Amino acid sequence: MDRIRIRGGKPLEGKIPIGGAKNAALPLMTAALLTDETLTLENLPFLADITTLSHLLVQHGVTITMTGAATAGETGHTLALSAQHIVSMTAPYDLVRRMRASVLVLGPLLARCGEANVSLPGGCAIGTRPVDLHIAGLERLGAVIELTNGYIEARAPKGLVGAEIIFAKPSVGATENLMMAAALARGETHLVNAAREPEIGDLARCLNAMGADIDGAGTERITIRGVPRLHGARHRVIPDRIETGTYVMAAAIAGGAVDLIGAKHSDIAAVARVLEKAGLVVSETAEGLHVARANGRLTGVDVMTEPFPGFPTDLQAQMMAAMTTANGAAMITETIFENRFMHVPELCRMGADINVHGASAMVRGVPQLTGAQVMATDLRASVSLVLAGLAAKGETIINRVYHLDRGYERLEEKLAGCGADIERLVDGS
Ligand code: UD1
């Protein structure tokens, strides 16, 4: 298995291009199931999660063609997805267990074919992550759903019918599944207490370009007026706010100044606010964002994860890494997922001083981390160890790099381009 080696202590200086958002790309790809015409998606990141979902979609009968970079000089890829004939309404366990977002085929398959059998995703490294909100919402649209042999078996032989759905809590995935299903339902659907993440707005824009009639995406109340059919479209994926936030944290912990090309300030406003309090300078430029840490250590600040527009759970581990070497203490509270502190023991092995009490972690800043052999069990935890390695004295080896490959395109190249001493050790070396 590949590993990453970092020799820490170098400040970052340079430009980092921000890719298309993984978490926007995944639901957009499943939206291709809603039409028999071609959906072309530009600026897709080249990541393991995209490949995993492509395998699932091909299995349903989708033809996928990759046509390389969107425009000269860009890194994003363009995929043409055509679901002219759906040949299977089943998303098997073997594919779904590899990536929870596979459950996003449920709404589109049910809406288009009147039937879907999707394996329950089961638990994952960061908690139990139920799908009850997806199921209850589809039932409100008239679907009959049974849970049998580990599968969600959903039927709507006479089609789905619009309804008001009030979510008990905002869920990104449930909002996306319901928005896609309701796009082809008869009548009007209202999603209340909907998730407001930028990826929801991106999906709504794409669905509207495909002929859907959706208002209010990005607010807590979304109205979807169902249409009989959707058509093909061409859509460009938004920049990845989590990748952006990760490189903001990289500059925070390693010091120096970086330009994040293509990044959008409004997508990471909560993150910028917190880090500015800690002593980082984050400013908007014509190309994206400029991030700089003046000489000296950051100051510890408290953070609580919340649904958008709050501080994202997907940047909690990276924030914790940045706080390990701050002046003073930082209380980091995780309110979205239980069990999302697996990076803590690994950061402690690098010399961090962190105590976990329930959903909160008390981070007491230390002057210097030291390099170590580390590994993590999920994507964002793994990248927090990379960030810690950038600041640590000596050599850090990150094992299980496949977690990073799920969500970060050319991570080591982008950091090395800014002067970090980082390289991938290919299996066996
Ligand atoms: C998405 C993101 C993930 C991010 C998360 C929260 C994708 C592909 N993944 O995941 O990176 O960490 O949003 O921002 O976009 N819940 C229920 N019942 C449900 C569904 C969710 O109780 O049916 C709970 C979850 O356990 C969690 C909370 O709702 O506590 C939010 O989860 P949700 O927004 O659904 O996360 P995902 O869509 O799975």
Residues whose N, C-alpha, C, O or C-beta is under 5 A from the ligand:
A	BS01	UD1	N23 L26 A101 R129 P130 V131 D132 L133 H134 P170 S171 V172 G173 A174 T313 D314 I336 F337
